[in-house]
Amino acid sequence: MSSHKVLLALVLLVSMPPYAGAQKGVMQDGHLAVRCDFDTQSKQGIATWTIEQVDVNGVTGFKIPVHPYGSGKRETLFISANRVILQSQKQQDAFDEDRAAVTWKVISWKQEPHSLELRTPHHKYYFTAAGPSSFMTVCCTLGAFPACSNLVEEAFADFPAAEKQFSKLTRSLPPAREAAWHDFQPKAAAWRALPVKPPLNAETDRHRILAENALKEKSMDSAIEHYESALDIQPTWPAGWFNLALLYAEQRNYADATDAMKHYLELVPDASDAQQARDQIVIWEDKAKH
């Protein structure tokens, strides 16, 4: 078993700059979703983009409630690999003729919130967020929240990449966490049964090196991203889960810290520090409630 446990006691938390918006995973109508809220910094409230992952006629894609620009009507965009479904049949017919050349562009009107431009060689479509304050001026651009804009911009051309980004943002939701845990348990059991544990593969080890370097540079977010990427590739790496748990805890993300440490214990229930890890889970579970 590769160790590579990292001592985090001397790592300093880097304060994040203030921003007037937030993106997070939510449940929307029983589906996993990503919600991006943009504070108008006024009495006007919040403009919201909500991006759900749904299946339409057996095809997985993203569902986005929108307003066509200049219209008070609420419509829905459905985006999957090389396919966009528009609610208006007239628009759909025109779009289908040129769909191979479609491009997305995130734009921001002076008197509107964050808008999307869907363009083909002969047609343009503009949409604004169908949120509580969808026709009010907001403070910052959608580009300040790349997860939200990337989902829309990449979904058509590179749906697997967009789906992976969506998964990262929603992995902490109970349904996603439960599904991931059920998928992980048989892998952990098979790994425990191996008489000789395999070493880290080259790509996992690359992320380990970059994660440890990020910690030296006091870049907590980067370290977390690299550990997450490593574990996506090789989920049976105990030290990766251990380090990720400590990093989550450093950021006061106690729910994810608990989940990561449980993955560690599932792999090495008899580790020398197993009881300390179990004690830490009790503490983190209590902190997560407050």
C-alpha positions as CSV (number, residue, x, y, z in Angstrom):
1,M,0.0,0.0,0.0
2,S,1.3,3.4,-1.0
3,S,1.3,5.7,2.0
4,H,2.0,9.3,1.0
5,K,0.0,10.7,4.0
6,V,0.6,14.5,4.3
7,L,0.9,16.4,7.5
8,L,-1.4,19.3,7.3
9,A,-0.8,21.0,10.7
10,L,1.4,23.7,9.2
11,V,-0.8,24.4,6.2
12,L,-2.3,27.9,6.3
13,L,-5.8,28.5,5.1
14,V,-5.9,31.1,2.3
15,S,-8.9,33.4,2.6
16,M,-11.0,33.5,-0.5
17,P,-11.8,36.9,-2.0
18,P,-15.4,38.0,-1.6
19,Y,-17.8,37.6,-4.5
20,A,-21.4,38.3,-5.0
21,G,-22.6,34.9,-6.1
22,A,-22.6,31.2,-5.4
23,Q,-22.7,27.9,-7.2
24,K,-23.7,24.7,-5.5
25,G,-25.3,21.3,-6.0
26,V,-29.0,21.1,-5.2
27,M,-32.0,18.8,-5.7
28,Q,-34.5,20.2,-8.2
29,D,-37.8,18.3,-8.8
30,G,-36.1,15.1,-7.7
31,H,-33.1,15.5,-10.0
32,L,-29.5,16.4,-9.3
33,A,-28.9,20.1,-10.3
34,V,-26.4,22.9,-10.1
35,R,-27.7,26.3,-9.1
36,C,-25.8,29.5,-9.7
37,D,-27.1,32.6,-7.8
38,F,-26.0,36.1,-8.6
39,D,-26.6,38.8,-6.0
40,T,-27.7,42.1,-7.5
41,Q,-26.3,43.9,-4.4
42,S,-29.5,45.8,-4.2
43,K,-33.1,45.4,-3.2
44,Q,-33.7,43.6,-6.5
45,G,-32.6,40.2,-5.1
46,I,-31.1,37.3,-6.9
47,A,-30.8,36.1,-10.5
48,T,-30.6,32.4,-10.8
49,W,-29.5,29.8,-13.3
50,T,-30.5,26.2,-12.5
51,I,-29.0,23.3,-14.5
52,E,-30.6,19.9,-14.0
53,Q,-29.4,16.5,-15.3
54,V,-32.3,14.6,-16.7
55,D,-33.1,11.9,-19.2
56,V,-35.3,12.7,-22.2
57,N,-36.4,9.7,-24.3
58,G,-33.4,7.7,-23.0
59,V,-30.9,10.5,-23.6
60,T,-29.0,12.1,-20.7
61,G,-28.6,15.8,-20.9
62,F,-29.0,19.1,-19.1
63,K,-32.3,20.9,-18.6
64,I,-32.1,24.7,-18.1
65,P,-35.1,26.9,-17.4
66,V,-34.7,30.2,-19.3
67,H,-36.5,33.2,-20.7
68,P,-36.0,33.9,-24.4
69,Y,-34.6,37.4,-24.6
70,G,-37.3,40.1,-24.8
71,S,-40.0,37.6,-23.7
72,G,-41.7,37.1,-20.3
73,K,-42.3,33.5,-21.1
74,R,-40.6,30.8,-19.3
75,E,-39.2,28.0,-21.5
76,T,-36.8,25.1,-21.2
77,L,-33.6,24.3,-23.0
78,F,-32.4,20.6,-23.1
79,I,-28.8,20.1,-24.1
80,S,-27.0,16.8,-24.7
81,A,-24.1,15.7,-26.9
82,N,-24.6,17.4,-30.3
83,R,-28.2,18.1,-29.6
84,V,-30.2,21.1,-28.3
85,I,-33.9,20.9,-28.0
86,L,-35.8,24.3,-28.2
87,Q,-39.3,24.6,-26.9
88,S,-40.6,26.4,-29.9
89,Q,-41.2,24.0,-32.9
90,K,-40.5,26.8,-35.3
91,Q,-37.2,27.6,-33.7
92,Q,-36.4,23.9,-33.4
93,D,-36.9,23.3,-37.2
94,A,-34.7,26.3,-38.0
95,F,-32.1,25.2,-35.5
96,D,-32.0,21.6,-36.7
97,E,-31.0,22.7,-40.2
98,D,-27.8,24.3,-38.9
99,R,-27.1,22.4,-35.6
100,A,-23.7,21.1,-36.7
101,A,-22.4,24.7,-36.6
102,V,-23.9,25.8,-33.3
103,T,-21.8,27.8,-30.9
104,W,-22.5,29.1,-27.4
105,K,-21.5,32.4,-26.0
106,V,-21.9,33.8,-22.5
107,I,-22.9,37.4,-22.7
108,S,-24.0,40.1,-20.3
109,W,-26.4,42.9,-21.2
110,K,-26.1,46.2,-19.5
111,Q,-29.7,46.1,-18.3
112,E,-30.0,42.3,-18.1
113,P,-28.4,39.5,-16.1
114,H,-26.2,36.9,-17.6
115,S,-27.4,35.9,-21.0
116,L,-26.7,33.0,-23.3
117,E,-26.3,33.3,-27.1
118,L,-27.0,30.3,-29.2
119,R,-25.9,30.9,-32.8
120,T,-26.1,29.0,-36.1
121,P,-25.0,30.4,-39.5
122,H,-28.5,31.8,-40.1
123,H,-30.1,32.2,-36.7
124,K,-29.4,33.7,-33.2
125,Y,-31.2,32.9,-30.0
126,Y,-30.7,34.8,-26.7
127,F,-31.8,33.5,-23.3
128,T,-31.7,34.9,-19.8
129,A,-31.9,33.1,-16.5
130,A,-35.3,32.1,-15.4
131,G,-34.6,33.0,-11.8
132,P,-36.5,35.1,-9.2
133,S,-35.0,38.3,-10.6
134,S,-34.2,37.3,-14.1
135,F,-34.6,40.7,-15.7
136,M,-32.6,42.8,-13.3
137,T,-29.1,44.1,-13.5
138,V,-26.6,42.1,-11.5
139,C,-23.1,42.8,-10.4
140,C,-20.8,40.3,-12.1
141,T,-20.4,38.2,-15.2
142,L,-21.3,34.5,-15.5
143,G,-17.7,34.0,-16.4
144,A,-16.9,34.5,-12.8
145,F,-18.5,31.2,-12.2
146,P,-16.9,28.9,-14.7
147,A,-18.6,25.7,-13.5
148,C,-22.0,27.2,-14.6
149,S,-20.9,28.6,-17.9
150,N,-18.8,25.6,-18.8
151,L,-21.7,23.3,-18.3
152,V,-23.6,25.2,-20.9
153,E,-20.8,25.9,-23.3
154,E,-19.2,22.4,-23.2
155,A,-22.4,20.3,-23.0
156,F,-23.0,20.4,-26.8
157,A,-19.5,19.9,-28.0
158,D,-18.0,17.9,-25.1
159,F,-20.8,16.4,-23.1
160,P,-18.5,13.9,-21.1
161,A,-16.4,16.8,-19.8
162,A,-19.5,18.8,-18.8
163,E,-21.0,15.7,-17.2
164,K,-17.8,15.2,-15.2
165,Q,-17.9,18.9,-14.0
166,F,-21.6,18.5,-13.1
167,S,-20.7,15.3,-11.1
168,K,-18.1,17.2,-9.1
169,L,-20.5,19.9,-8.1
170,T,-23.3,17.5,-7.1
171,R,-21.2,14.7,-5.5
172,S,-22.0,15.9,-2.0
173,L,-25.7,15.6,-2.4
174,P,-27.2,12.7,-0.5
175,P,-28.5,10.7,-3.5
176,A,-25.1,11.2,-5.3
177,R,-23.2,10.3,-2.2
178,E,-25.2,7.2,-1.6
179,A,-24.9,6.0,-5.2
180,A,-21.1,6.6,-5.1
181,W,-20.8,4.7,-1.8
182,H,-22.7,1.7,-3.1
183,D,-20.4,1.7,-6.1
184,F,-17.3,2.0,-4.0
185,Q,-17.9,-0.8,-1.5
186,P,-17.4,-3.8,-3.8
187,K,-14.3,-2.2,-5.2
188,A,-12.9,-1.7,-1.7
189,A,-13.8,-5.4,-0.8
190,A,-11.9,-6.6,-3.9
191,W,-8.9,-4.4,-3.1
192,R,-8.8,-5.7,0.5
193,A,-8.8,-9.2,-0.7
194,L,-5.6,-8.7,-2.8
195,P,-2.6,-10.4,-1.2
196,V,-0.3,-7.7,-2.8
197,K,-1.7,-4.2,-3.2
198,P,-1.0,-2.6,-6.6
199,P,1.0,0.7,-6.7
200,L,-0.4,4.0,-7.8
201,N,-0.7,4.2,-11.6
202,A,1.2,6.9,-13.4
203,E,-1.7,9.3,-13.7
204,T,-2.8,8.9,-10.1
205,D,0.8,9.5,-8.9
206,R,1.0,12.6,-11.1
207,H,-2.0,14.1,-9.3
208,R,-0.5,13.0,-5.9
209,I,2.7,15.0,-6.8
210,L,0.7,18.0,-7.8
211,A,-1.5,17.8,-4.7
212,E,1.5,17.7,-2.4
213,N,3.1,20.6,-4.3
214,A,-0.1,22.6,-4.0
215,L,0.0,22.1,-0.2
216,K,3.5,23.4,-0.1
217,E,2.3,26.5,-2.0
218,K,-0.6,26.8,0.4
219,S,-3.2,26.3,-2.4
220,M,-5.8,24.3,-0.6
221,D,-8.4,24.3,-3.5
222,S,-5.8,23.0,-6.0
223,A,-4.7,20.3,-3.6
224,I,-8.3,19.1,-3.1
225,E,-8.9,19.1,-6.9
226,H,-5.8,16.9,-7.5
227,Y,-6.7,14.5,-4.7
228,E,-10.2,14.3,-6.1
229,S,-8.9,13.7,-9.6
230,A,-6.5,11.0,-8.3
231,L,-9.3,9.2,-6.5
232,D,-11.6,9.4,-9.6
233,I,-8.9,7.4,-11.4
234,Q,-7.9,5.1,-8.6
235,P,-10.5,5.1,-5.8
236,T,-8.7,2.3,-3.9
237,W,-5.9,4.6,-2.6
238,P,-6.3,4.8,1.2
239,A,-3.9,7.7,1.8
240,G,-5.6,9.8,-0.9
241,W,-8.9,9.5,1.0
242,F,-7.2,10.2,4.3
243,N,-5.5,13.4,3.0
244,L,-8.6,14.5,1.3
245,A,-10.6,14.1,4.5
246,L,-8.1,16.4,6.4
247,L,-8.2,19.0,3.6
248,Y,-12.0,19.1,3.6
249,A,-12.0,19.5,7.4
250,E,-9.5,22.3,7.1
251,Q,-12.1,24.1,4.9
252,R,-14.8,23.2,7.5
253,N,-16.5,21.0,5.0
254,Y,-17.2,18.4,7.6
255,A,-19.8,16.4,5.7
256,D,-17.3,15.6,2.9
257,A,-14.5,15.1,5.4
258,T,-16.6,12.5,7.1
259,D,-17.4,10.8,3.8
260,A,-13.8,10.7,2.7
261,M,-12.6,9.3,6.1
262,K,-15.2,6.5,5.8
263,H,-13.8,5.6,2.4
264,Y,-10.4,5.4,4.1
265,L,-11.6,3.1,6.8
266,E,-13.5,0.9,4.3
267,L,-10.2,0.2,2.6
268,V,-8.0,-0.2,5.7
269,P,-10.3,-0.9,8.7
270,D,-7.4,-2.3,10.7
271,A,-5.0,0.6,10.1
272,S,-2.9,1.7,13.1
273,D,-4.7,5.0,13.2
274,A,-8.2,3.5,12.5
275,Q,-9.5,4.2,15.9
276,Q,-8.3,7.8,15.7
277,A,-10.0,8.1,12.3
278,R,-13.3,6.8,13.8
279,D,-13.1,9.2,16.7
280,Q,-12.5,12.1,14.2
281,I,-15.6,11.0,12.2
282,V,-17.7,11.4,15.4
283,I,-16.3,14.9,15.9
284,W,-16.9,15.9,12.3
285,E,-20.4,14.5,12.2
286,D,-21.2,16.7,15.2
287,K,-19.7,19.7,13.7
288,A,-21.6,19.2,10.4
289,K,-24.9,19.5,12.4
290,H,-24.0,23.0,13.5
